[in-house]
Amino acid sequence: MILLLLAGIPLLGALALLVPARSFLPGDAAVRLFGVVVSGVTLVLALGALATFDFGAPSRMQHGVDTEWAPAIGLRFHLGVDGISLPLVVLTALLTFLCFLHTVKHPPAGGSARLLVALLLVLEVGLLGTFVALDLVLFFVFFEVVLLPMYVVIALWGGPGRRAAAYKFILYTLLGSGLLLVGMLLVAVNAGTLDMTELGDGKAADLGRGIQITAFLLMGLGFAVKAPMWPLHTWLPDAHTEAPTVGSVLLAGVLLKMGTYGFVRVAVPGAPEGAEFWAPWLGLLAVIGIVYGALACLAQRDLKRMIAYSSVGHMGFVLLGIATLTPVGLNAALFGNIAHGLITGLLFFLAGAVKERYGTGDLEELGGGMLGKAPRLASILTFASVASLGLPGLAGFWGEMLALLGAYKPHADLPRETFVTFMVVGGLGAVLTAAYFLRMLSKLTHGPATGAISAPPAAGPVAGISVYEYAAWTPLIVLTLLVGLWPKALLEVTTAPVRALLGGG
């Protein structure tokens, strides 16, 4: 029941906003507060699912709902969470709530507040549904629900190039979704089931090798677009750069995780021999993405665009972990998902704050000296940057370190020398990651105040951070510290289900 409410509450909230404004919630401020309340209730439900989860059996699907949906063709409305999906459910609910909290005093310019709140609530439905769906067709429906709201958010509330960015986003993701659907149906028809738990229990292993190789390729391409994996990433920098702050936070913090989660939940257990066949190629594209993303970041002048390209590199580590097909590697991927969601969500909040205050995100126009002019904002930006570059003791370190460790000792049937090479290249990418973040900090926070930072701020006192900004940023800072200092808390939740998924019991 709790999972039905988890998806149902934001849906009902979005539908309630169809009531004319003169009858329900007149005024933009009331609408934004309504979004805070609805997403807050959803977050409470997610925390309730966390509190009542049996951590003694994290590989077992819990809080299940399983009822007939379309019995004539074998479709079921099947929901559940285990140790793989539960952290992503909580992350989604948290980031959505923080985005609504942020918009109370920092709404994106233009457009209808009523429409924006409704779209973000529908987006939350699709995100949460993707992580709890256990029927392939239901999974695909939720997977697709997120496309239209995000497209409209970028197209209506984005920057000057928003239309082109929105078109690229929708075209790439629709193409990937078509391939994904064909791949999933290929598995379902030949396995005789749409149930993801049955596929995860080994039923897919009976499929022919050729079918598995083809199905994994099709599903992998669909998930790779969302991840995003090089060279299918080109929609991402434009979408991030043009999207409003809340759109960028949800896009980087959660939407990208749908692709990597799909690899772990659907593609690997649905076509295990296909995963083994394509794993070296997946690893190769992952490490290319790591190095490419870092080099692209070194060439960027725009703060949001640099953070966007950093996601290509960070998600490359997640994909490298998946490619190893080992418990260590998959744990690295799941840990990296959560760490990236927390840290990059915070970075995009901060990038939005910088642009709101100074009217630009261009590093050259901003100049330096932020530590002198806005020490609190500069200090939080420094914290988020060093967390993202993988400083030990913060959340970003563990996913990357474990991914490299998994590459050092991949699955026994994979070419170890190839993956050791991937480990070395990935390590180089980690060094380059430190280089571009330190470059950014040297340009923005240190030195004498020059450029836009030296001028009077566009909005409010230059050193001021609003209560709503603190409220949105603080949970991410605290969780980045907690997950970094206490990684066992997350790894103990994911390890058992990962071993079960890989056939280790």
ChimeraX attribute file (.defattr): number of C-alpha atoms within 10 A of each C-alpha:
attribute: neighborCount
match mode: 1-to-1
recipient: residues
	/A:1	9
	/A:2	16
	/A:3	21
	/A:4	15
	/A:5	15
	/A:6	25
	/A:7	21
	/A:8	15
	/A:9	18
	/A:10	25
	/A:11	20
	/A:12	16
	/A:13	19
	/A:14	24
	/A:15	13
	/A:16	13
	/A:17	18
	/A:18	12
	/A:19	11
	/A:20	11
	/A:21	13
	/A:22	8
	/A:23	7
	/A:24	13
	/A:25	18
	/A:26	12
	/A:27	12
	/A:28	16
	/A:29	15
	/A:30	15
	/A:31	23
	/A:32	23
	/A:33	17
	/A:34	19
	/A:35	29
	/A:36	22
	/A:37	16
	/A:38	20
	/A:39	28
	/A:40	20
	/A:41	18
	/A:42	26
	/A:43	23
	/A:44	16
	/A:45	20
	/A:46	25
	/A:47	17
	/A:48	13
	/A:49	20
	/A:50	16
	/A:51	10
	/A:52	11
	/A:53	18
	/A:54	17
	/A:55	14
	/A:56	10
	/A:57	14
	/A:58	21
	/A:59	22
	/A:60	17
	/A:61	21
	/A:62	19
	/A:63	18
	/A:64	18
	/A:65	18
	/A:66	12
	/A:67	12
	/A:68	11
	/A:69	13
	/A:70	10
	/A:71	9
	/A:72	7
	/A:73	8
	/A:74	13
	/A:75	18
	/A:76	20
	/A:77	16
	/A:78	21
	/A:79	24
	/A:80	22
	/A:81	25
	/A:82	24
	/A:83	26
	/A:84	28
	/A:85	22
	/A:86	23
	/A:87	21
	/A:88	25
	/A:89	24
	/A:90	21
	/A:91	21
	/A:92	27
	/A:93	25
	/A:94	22
	/A:95	26
	/A:96	27
	/A:97	23
	/A:98	27
	/A:99	26
	/A:100	27
	/A:101	24
	/A:102	24
	/A:103	22
	/A:104	19
	/A:105	14
	/A:106	18
	/A:107	20
	/A:108	21
	/A:109	12
	/A:110	9
	/A:111	11
	/A:112	14
	/A:113	20
	/A:114	23
	/A:115	17
	/A:116	22
	/A:117	24
	/A:118	25
	/A:119	21
	/A:120	25
	/A:121	27
	/A:122	23
	/A:123	26
	/A:124	29
	/A:125	25
	/A:126	25
	/A:127	26
	/A:128	25
	/A:129	27
	/A:130	25
	/A:131	27
	/A:132	28
	/A:133	26
	/A:134	27
	/A:135	22
	/A:136	21
	/A:137	20
	/A:138	22
	/A:139	22
	/A:140	18
	/A:141	15
	/A:142	20
	/A:143	23
	/A:144	17
	/A:145	18
	/A:146	21
	/A:147	18
	/A:148	14
	/A:149	21
	/A:150	24
	/A:151	22
	/A:152	20
	/A:153	24
	/A:154	26
	/A:155	22
	/A:156	19
	/A:157	22
	/A:158	25
	/A:159	18
	/A:160	12
	/A:161	15
	/A:162	24
	/A:163	19
	/A:164	15
	/A:165	24
	/A:166	24
	/A:167	16
	/A:168	18
	/A:169	23
	/A:170	17
	/A:171	13
	/A:172	18
	/A:173	19
	/A:174	16
	/A:175	13
	/A:176	21
	/A:177	22
	/A:178	14
	/A:179	18
	/A:180	25
	/A:181	17
	/A:182	16
	/A:183	26
	/A:184	22
	/A:185	18
	/A:186	19
	/A:187	26
	/A:188	19
	/A:189	10
	/A:190	14
	/A:191	19
	/A:192	14
	/A:193	19
	/A:194	22
	/A:195	20
	/A:196	22
	/A:197	21
	/A:198	16
	/A:199	24
	/A:200	22
	/A:201	16
	/A:202	17
	/A:203	17
	/A:204	24
	/A:205	18
	/A:206	13
	/A:207	16
	/A:208	14
	/A:209	15
	/A:210	10
	/A:211	17
	/A:212	28
	/A:213	19
	/A:214	18
	/A:215	26
	/A:216	30
	/A:217	21
	/A:218	23
	/A:219	30
	/A:220	28
	/A:221	24
	/A:222	28
	/A:223	27
	/A:224	26
	/A:225	26
	/A:226	25
	/A:227	29
	/A:228	28
	/A:229	28
	/A:230	23
	/A:231	14
	/A:232	18
	/A:233	20
	/A:234	17
	/A:235	21
	/A:236	26
	/A:237	20
	/A:238	21
	/A:239	30
	/A:240	27
	/A:241	26
	/A:242	24
	/A:243	30
	/A:244	24
	/A:245	29
	/A:246	24
	/A:247	25
	/A:248	30
	/A:249	27
	/A:250	24
	/A:251	22
	/A:252	24
	/A:253	27
	/A:254	27
	/A:255	24
	/A:256	24
	/A:257	29
	/A:258	21
	/A:259	25
	/A:260	27
	/A:261	23
	/A:262	23
	/A:263	26
	/A:264	21
	/A:265	21
	/A:266	24
	/A:267	28
	/A:268	27
	/A:269	26
	/A:270	32
	/A:271	32
	/A:272	22
	/A:273	22
	/A:274	24
	/A:275	25
	/A:276	21
	/A:277	18
	/A:278	16
	/A:279	23
	/A:280	20
	/A:281	11
	/A:282	24
	/A:283	25
	/A:284	21
	/A:285	18
	/A:286	30
	/A:287	28
	/A:288	22
	/A:289	31
	/A:290	33
	/A:291	24
	/A:292	21
	/A:293	27
	/A:294	28
	/A:295	19
	/A:296	17
	/A:297	28
	/A:298	19
	/A:299	10
	/A:300	17
	/A:301	15
	/A:302	20
	/A:303	24
	/A:304	27
	/A:305	23
	/A:306	23
	/A:307	24
	/A:308	26
	/A:309	26
	/A:310	28
	/A:311	30
	/A:312	30
	/A:313	31
	/A:314	30
	/A:315	29
	/A:316	34
	/A:317	33
	/A:318	31
	/A:319	34
	/A:320	33
	/A:321	33
	/A:322	31
	/A:323	31
	/A:324	31
	/A:325	25
	/A:326	21
	/A:327	24
	/A:328	24
	/A:329	32
	/A:330	31
	/A:331	30
	/A:332	28
	/A:333	30
	/A:334	28
	/A:335	28
	/A:336	29
	/A:337	27
	/A:338	25
	/A:339	29
	/A:340	26
	/A:341	29
	/A:342	31
	/A:343	28
	/A:344	28
	/A:345	27
	/A:346	27
	/A:347	28
	/A:348	28
	/A:349	24
	/A:350	22
	/A:351	21
	/A:352	23
	/A:353	19
	/A:354	22
	/A:355	18
	/A:356	18
	/A:357	20
	/A:358	21
	/A:359	17
	/A:360	19
	/A:361	22
	/A:362	18
	/A:363	18
	/A:364	15
	/A:365	17
	/A:366	26
	/A:367	21
	/A:368	25
	/A:369	23
	/A:370	26
	/A:371	20
	/A:372	17
	/A:373	21
	/A:374	17
	/A:375	16
	/A:376	16
	/A:377	20
	/A:378	22
	/A:379	14
	/A:380	16
	/A:381	22
	/A:382	20
	/A:383	18
	/A:384	25
	/A:385	25
	/A:386	20
	/A:387	25
	/A:388	27
	/A:389	24
	/A:390	22
	/A:391	16
	/A:392	14
	/A:393	17
	/A:394	26
	/A:395	28
	/A:396	32
	/A:397	23
	/A:398	24
	/A:399	30
	/A:400	29
	/A:401	22
	/A:402	22
	/A:403	30
	/A:404	27
	/A:405	18
	/A:406	27
	/A:407	30
	/A:408	20
	/A:409	19
	/A:410	24
	/A:411	19
	/A:412	10
	/A:413	9
	/A:414	17
	/A:415	14
	/A:416	17
	/A:417	13
	/A:418	15
	/A:419	25
	/A:420	18
	/A:421	15
	/A:422	23
	/A:423	24
	/A:424	15
	/A:425	17
	/A:426	27
	/A:427	19
	/A:428	15
	/A:429	25
	/A:430	22
	/A:431	14
	/A:432	22
	/A:433	27
	/A:434	17
	/A:435	16
	/A:436	22
	/A:437	23
	/A:438	16
	/A:439	13
	/A:440	22
	/A:441	20
	/A:442	14
	/A:443	17
	/A:444	27
	/A:445	25
	/A:446	16
	/A:447	14
	/A:448	16
	/A:449	19
	/A:450	16
	/A:451	15
	/A:452	21
	/A:453	26
	/A:454	18
	/A:455	13
	/A:456	13
	/A:457	17
	/A:458	15
	/A:459	13
	/A:460	12
	/A:461	13
	/A:462	21
	/A:463	17
	/A:464	14
	/A:465	14
	/A:466	14
	/A:467	12
	/A:468	16
	/A:469	21
	/A:470	11
	/A:471	13
	/A:472	22
	/A:473	21
	/A:474	14
	/A:475	16
	/A:476	23
	/A:477	18
	/A:478	12
	/A:479	17
	/A:480	27
	/A:481	17
	/A:482	15
	/A:483	23
	/A:484	24
	/A:485	15
	/A:486	14
	/A:487	18
	/A:488	12
	/A:489	12
	/A:490	18
	/A:491	18
	/A:492	15
	/A:493	23
	/A:494	25
	/A:495	21
	/A:496	22
	/A:497	24
	/A:498	26
	/A:499	17
	/A:500	16
	/A:501	23
	/A:502	19
	/A:503	12
	/A:504	10
	/A:505	11
